[in-house]
Amino acid sequence: MKSPDTIFSRWLHPFVFGAWMVALVYLLGSRRYMDFLRPEFGLLLVPAVFIAMGFMIAAIAGNRTTDKDASTALRAAVLLLPLIFLVGVPDAMLGELAFKNRFVGTGTITTNSRDPSGERFPWEDGQNEEEASLVDTTRPRSRAAGECFITDLYRRAGRYEGRRVVFTGMIMRDEALKEHFGGRDTAVYRFLITCCAADALPLAVAVDADRAEPFANDQWVRVSGTFSLHHVDDKSFPLVTDAALEPIEAPVIPYLF
């Protein structure tokens, strides 16, 4: 019978590479990677699975033994740490805490979708209207017929001014919101991601507070009401009045891109 030291020396490398291969397959099959990456990054995970598989097979076929010392175990632990984190955090979707840490206000909002000189998101400098349209229509984000995205309300506020809109997001009720929404403490928001969850920024639309009282923070809701863009001093913010809210399940892809 082989000793534990012998098993450790022989199978440490195959185990590490095999664990990564299984984790990558799980992320792809469950689509969990979209909790923290854009959907397009799934294309990069596919070759990563085969790379991890190749290293595992090479480690097995090479019949290589590993030095039994603390530094070897530490290196293996470092490689396995992200996988331990993945298993230990089953629900990694950004929510209330990330909102409070990252919300910096509504920024600048496009008031006329046809006016190239209109205000824009600070992170969209240099992007023309045609490019913005492509961003909205080519991403794999599901929505029901007749719904718009919060990004639509920000980028083309003039197009929706005074019209009835329907969109989805998470509820946020906090006194700190009054500073950004003209004294209102309730908003519906979603996170906008450029690359991954590390750069996610919340986009929020103020709603009638009395219609949101039954809902807890981070409850997903569908909002329907009349959209308008309000101006306070040198700032503008989106508002939905006569709002009707209904609870919904979280979408498969919770973020906007």
SEKEBA-890408 format. One record per residue (C-alpha): residue number from 0; residue in three letters; z negated, y, x negated. Coordinates in nm, 3 decimals. Each point is the difference from the previous one (the first is absolute). Layout:
SITE   num   residu         w         v         u
SITE   NUM      ALA         Z         Y         X
...
This chain:
SITE   num   residu         w         v         u
SITE     0      MET     0.000     0.000     0.000
SITE     1      LYS     0.101     0.336    -0.135
SITE     2      SER    -0.273     0.245    -0.079
SITE     3      PRO    -0.019     0.342     0.173
SITE     4      ASP     0.093     0.167    -0.329
SITE     5      THR     0.316    -0.207    -0.023
SITE     6      ILE     0.100     0.078     0.358
SITE     7      PHE    -0.067     0.371    -0.063
SITE     8      SER     0.212     0.000    -0.315
SITE     9      ARG     0.291    -0.184     0.161
SITE    10      TRP     0.021     0.156     0.345
SITE    11      LEU    -0.118     0.359    -0.033
SITE    12      HIS     0.346     0.154    -0.047
SITE    13      PRO     0.172    -0.209     0.270
SITE    14      PHE    -0.283     0.084     0.239
SITE    15      VAL     0.030     0.377    -0.056
SITE    16      PHE     0.380     0.002     0.044
SITE    17      GLY    -0.022    -0.237     0.297
SITE    18      ALA    -0.259     0.219     0.169
SITE    19      TRP     0.228     0.302    -0.036
SITE    20      MET     0.297    -0.195     0.136
SITE    21      VAL    -0.198    -0.109     0.307
SITE    22      ALA    -0.130     0.355     0.056
SITE    23      LEU     0.350     0.149    -0.017
SITE    24      VAL     0.135    -0.259     0.243
SITE    25      TYR    -0.289     0.081     0.235
SITE    26      LEU     0.066     0.374    -0.023
SITE    27      LEU     0.367    -0.052     0.084
SITE    28      GLY    -0.057    -0.251     0.279
SITE    29      SER    -0.276     0.197     0.171
SITE    30      ARG     0.155     0.341    -0.082
SITE    31      ARG    -0.342     0.107    -0.126
SITE    32      TYR     0.165     0.186    -0.286
SITE    33      MET     0.098     0.267     0.253
SITE    34      ASP    -0.369     0.091     0.022
SITE    35      PHE     0.046     0.183    -0.328
SITE    36      LEU     0.373     0.007    -0.089
SITE    37      ARG     0.322     0.116     0.160
SITE    38      PRO     0.189    -0.283     0.175
SITE    39      GLU     0.284     0.025    -0.251
SITE    40      PHE    -0.228    -0.123    -0.276
SITE    41      GLY     0.011    -0.344     0.159
SITE    42      LEU     0.333    -0.047    -0.179
SITE    43      LEU    -0.182     0.030    -0.332
SITE    44      LEU    -0.265    -0.254     0.096
SITE    45      VAL     0.260    -0.274     0.045
SITE    46      PRO     0.102    -0.016    -0.368
SITE    47      ALA    -0.367     0.044    -0.092
SITE    48      VAL    -0.074    -0.330     0.179
SITE    49      PHE     0.259    -0.182    -0.210
SITE    50      ILE    -0.120     0.166    -0.320
SITE    51      ALA    -0.358    -0.115     0.066
SITE    52      MET     0.132    -0.348     0.086
SITE    53      GLY     0.199    -0.009    -0.323
SITE    54      PHE    -0.303     0.091    -0.209
SITE    55      MET    -0.208    -0.263     0.180
SITE    56      ILE     0.258    -0.273    -0.062
SITE    57      ALA     0.039     0.104    -0.362
SITE    58      ALA    -0.377    -0.011    -0.049
SITE    59      ILE    -0.018    -0.349     0.149
SITE    60      ALA     0.302    -0.136    -0.187
SITE    61      GLY    -0.109     0.153    -0.329
SITE    62      ASN    -0.320    -0.203     0.003
SITE    63      ARG    -0.168     0.296    -0.167
SITE    64      THR    -0.376     0.017    -0.040
SITE    65      THR    -0.197     0.323     0.025
SITE    66      ASP    -0.273     0.115    -0.235
SITE    67      LYS    -0.340    -0.044     0.161
SITE    68      ASP    -0.160     0.337    -0.066
SITE    69      ALA    -0.134     0.297     0.193
SITE    70      SER     0.306     0.220    -0.061
SITE    71      THR     0.234    -0.260     0.153
SITE    72      ALA    -0.216    -0.033     0.311
SITE    73      LEU    -0.023     0.379     0.027
SITE    74      ARG     0.379     0.042    -0.014
SITE    75      ALA     0.043    -0.263     0.271
SITE    76      ALA    -0.263     0.172     0.214
SITE    77      VAL     0.179     0.334    -0.035
SITE    78      LEU     0.327    -0.158     0.117
SITE    79      LEU    -0.170    -0.166     0.295
SITE    80      LEU    -0.206     0.304     0.106
SITE    81      PRO     0.276     0.152     0.221
SITE    82      LEU     0.028    -0.332     0.184
SITE    83      ILE    -0.375    -0.009     0.060
SITE    84      PHE     0.025     0.353     0.139
SITE    85      LEU     0.288    -0.107     0.226
SITE    86      VAL    -0.204    -0.285     0.148
SITE    87      GLY    -0.316     0.209     0.031
SITE    88      VAL     0.166     0.288     0.187
SITE    89      PRO     0.174    -0.155     0.302
SITE    90      ASP     0.061     0.333     0.175
SITE    91      ALA     0.136     0.249    -0.249
SITE    92      MET     0.166     0.245     0.239
SITE    93      LEU    -0.082     0.364    -0.072
SITE    94      GLY    -0.213     0.169     0.264
SITE    95      GLU    -0.272     0.256     0.066
SITE    96      LEU    -0.147     0.011    -0.351
SITE    97      ALA     0.339     0.047    -0.164
SITE    98      PHE     0.086     0.265     0.259
SITE    99      LYS    -0.309     0.205    -0.079
SITE   100      ASN     0.062    -0.029    -0.374
SITE   101      ARG     0.371     0.084     0.012
SITE   102      PHE     0.066     0.229     0.295
SITE   103      VAL     0.091     0.346    -0.131
SITE   104      GLY     0.127     0.156     0.321
SITE   105      THR     0.336     0.003     0.172
SITE   106      GLY     0.186     0.169    -0.286
SITE   107      THR     0.320     0.175     0.100
SITE   108      ILE     0.204    -0.122     0.294
SITE   109      THR     0.371     0.025     0.069
SITE   110      THR     0.036     0.225     0.302
SITE   111      ASN     0.380    -0.021     0.031
SITE   112      SER     0.169    -0.329    -0.083
SITE   113      ARG     0.334     0.175    -0.058
SITE   114      ASP    -0.128     0.286    -0.214
SITE   115      PRO     0.023    -0.092    -0.371
SITE   116      SER    -0.241     0.283    -0.080
SITE   117      GLY    -0.269    -0.137     0.234
SITE   118      GLU    -0.341    -0.101    -0.127
SITE   119      ARG    -0.039    -0.349    -0.144
SITE   120      PHE    -0.259    -0.246    -0.114
SITE   121      PRO    -0.125     0.104    -0.345
SITE   122      TRP     0.103    -0.344    -0.134
SITE   123      GLU     0.356     0.028     0.137
SITE   124      ASP     0.124     0.291    -0.213
SITE   125      GLY     0.369    -0.038    -0.068
SITE   126      GLN     0.062    -0.245     0.286
SITE   127      ASN     0.267     0.118     0.243
SITE   128      GLU     0.016    -0.075     0.373
SITE   129      GLU     0.247    -0.285    -0.043
SITE   130      GLU    -0.228    -0.170    -0.252
SITE   131      ALA    -0.301     0.044     0.228
SITE   132      SER     0.196    -0.159     0.284
SITE   133      LEU     0.083    -0.299    -0.216
SITE   134      VAL    -0.367    -0.044    -0.087
SITE   135      ASP    -0.088    -0.013     0.368
SITE   136      THR     0.270    -0.240     0.117
SITE   137      THR     0.046    -0.261    -0.270
SITE   138      ARG    -0.357    -0.119    -0.056
SITE   139      PRO    -0.117    -0.327     0.161
SITE   140      ARG    -0.256     0.157     0.234
SITE   141      SER    -0.025    -0.133     0.354
SITE   142      ARG    -0.046     0.226     0.302
SITE   143      ALA     0.056    -0.028     0.372
SITE   144      ALA     0.296     0.163     0.170
SITE   145      GLY    -0.061     0.369     0.058
SITE   146      GLU    -0.273     0.029    -0.263
SITE   147      CYS     0.010     0.229    -0.300
SITE   148      PHE    -0.198    -0.011    -0.324
SITE   149      ILE    -0.255     0.256    -0.111
SITE   150      THR     0.235     0.073    -0.289
SITE   151      ASP     0.264     0.104     0.256
SITE   152      LEU    -0.244     0.250     0.153
SITE   153      TYR    -0.068     0.148    -0.343
SITE   154      ARG     0.356     0.011    -0.130
SITE   155      ARG     0.167     0.116     0.321
SITE   156      ALA    -0.268     0.181     0.195
SITE   157      GLY     0.256     0.238     0.148
SITE   158      ARG     0.194    -0.286     0.153
SITE   159      TYR    -0.310    -0.123     0.190
SITE   160      GLU    -0.153     0.337     0.092
SITE   161      GLY    -0.102     0.000     0.368
SITE   162      ARG     0.126    -0.355     0.055
SITE   163      ARG    -0.189    -0.310     0.102
SITE   164      VAL    -0.046    -0.233    -0.297
SITE   165      VAL    -0.132    -0.352    -0.051
SITE   166      PHE    -0.136    -0.123    -0.334
SITE   167      THR    -0.262    -0.235    -0.142
SITE   168      GLY    -0.281     0.035    -0.252
SITE   169      MET    -0.373    -0.028    -0.059
SITE   170      ILE    -0.264     0.220     0.158
SITE   171      MET    -0.210     0.230    -0.220
SITE   172      ARG    -0.285     0.210     0.139
SITE   173      ASP    -0.185     0.215    -0.251
SITE   174      GLU    -0.144     0.350    -0.011
SITE   175      ALA     0.185     0.065    -0.326
SITE   176      LEU     0.331    -0.010     0.189
SITE   177      LYS    -0.082     0.327     0.179
SITE   178      GLU     0.088     0.191    -0.316
SITE   179      HIS     0.355    -0.134     0.009
SITE   180      PHE     0.069    -0.023     0.375
SITE   181      GLY    -0.119     0.331     0.145
SITE   182      GLY    -0.348    -0.120     0.098
SITE   183      ARG     0.108    -0.343     0.125
SITE   184      ASP    -0.183    -0.302    -0.139
SITE   185      THR     0.230    -0.283     0.112
SITE   186      ALA     0.330    -0.119    -0.144
SITE   187      VAL     0.226    -0.305    -0.015
SITE   188      TYR     0.126    -0.086    -0.347
SITE   189      ARG     0.197    -0.240    -0.218
SITE   190      PHE     0.040    -0.027    -0.375
SITE   191      LEU     0.325     0.098    -0.170
SITE   192      ILE     0.076    -0.204    -0.313
SITE   193      THR     0.246     0.095    -0.271
SITE   194      CYS    -0.048    -0.303    -0.225
SITE   195      CYS    -0.329    -0.180     0.066
SITE   196      ALA    -0.339     0.046     0.164
SITE   197      ALA    -0.121     0.196    -0.303
SITE   198      ASP     0.218     0.298     0.100
SITE   199      ALA    -0.055    -0.030     0.379
SITE   200      LEU    -0.057     0.331     0.181
SITE   201      PRO    -0.116     0.023     0.364
SITE   202      LEU     0.217     0.191     0.249
SITE   203      ALA    -0.195     0.104     0.308
SITE   204      VAL     0.084     0.150     0.340
SITE   205      ALA    -0.273     0.168     0.204
SITE   206      VAL    -0.052    -0.132     0.357
SITE   207      ASP    -0.211     0.098     0.300
SITE   208      ALA    -0.355    -0.097    -0.095
SITE   209      ASP    -0.112    -0.090     0.352
SITE   210      ARG     0.272    -0.265     0.024
SITE   211      ALA    -0.118    -0.168    -0.320
SITE   212      GLU    -0.371    -0.039     0.075
SITE   213      PRO     0.009    -0.374     0.088
SITE   214      PHE     0.159    -0.090    -0.334
SITE   215      ALA    -0.173    -0.064    -0.332
SITE   216      ASN     0.136     0.121    -0.332
SITE   217      ASP     0.289    -0.210    -0.134
SITE   218      GLN     0.083    -0.144     0.343
SITE   219      TRP     0.378    -0.033     0.025
SITE   220      VAL     0.137     0.186     0.303
SITE   221      ARG     0.328     0.101     0.157
SITE   222      VAL     0.007     0.371     0.082
SITE   223      SER     0.225     0.170     0.255
SITE   224      GLY    -0.013     0.371     0.074
SITE   225      THR     0.163     0.338    -0.052
SITE   226      PHE     0.060     0.097    -0.361
SITE   227      SER    -0.033     0.351    -0.139
SITE   228      LEU    -0.040     0.161    -0.340
SITE   229      HIS    -0.294     0.241    -0.024
SITE   230      HIS    -0.047     0.270    -0.260
SITE   231      VAL    -0.336     0.124    -0.125
SITE   232      ASP     0.013     0.271    -0.267
SITE   233      ASP     0.248    -0.130    -0.260
SITE   234      LYS    -0.035    -0.366     0.100
SITE   235      SER     0.170    -0.211     0.265
SITE   236      PHE    -0.108    -0.324     0.159
SITE   237      PRO     0.148    -0.244     0.256
SITE   238      LEU    -0.176    -0.042     0.336
SITE   239      VAL     0.052    -0.227     0.301
SITE   240      THR    -0.138     0.130     0.329
SITE   241      ASP    -0.039    -0.183     0.333
SITE   242      ALA    -0.033    -0.309    -0.219
SITE   243      ALA    -0.029    -0.350     0.141
SITE   244      LEU    -0.133    -0.263    -0.241
SITE   245      GLU     0.011    -0.378     0.031
SITE   246      PRO    -0.139    -0.256    -0.248
SITE   247      ILE     0.251    -0.217    -0.186
SITE   248      GLU    -0.006    -0.264    -0.274
SITE   249      ALA     0.053     0.117    -0.356
SITE   250      PRO     0.371    -0.021    -0.093
SITE   251      VAL     0.118    -0.257    -0.253
SITE   252      ILE     0.093     0.285    -0.233
SITE   253      PRO    -0.274     0.262     0.046
SITE   254      TYR     0.136     0.259    -0.242
SITE   255      LEU     0.291     0.245     0.012
SITE   256      PHE     0.250     0.038    -0.283
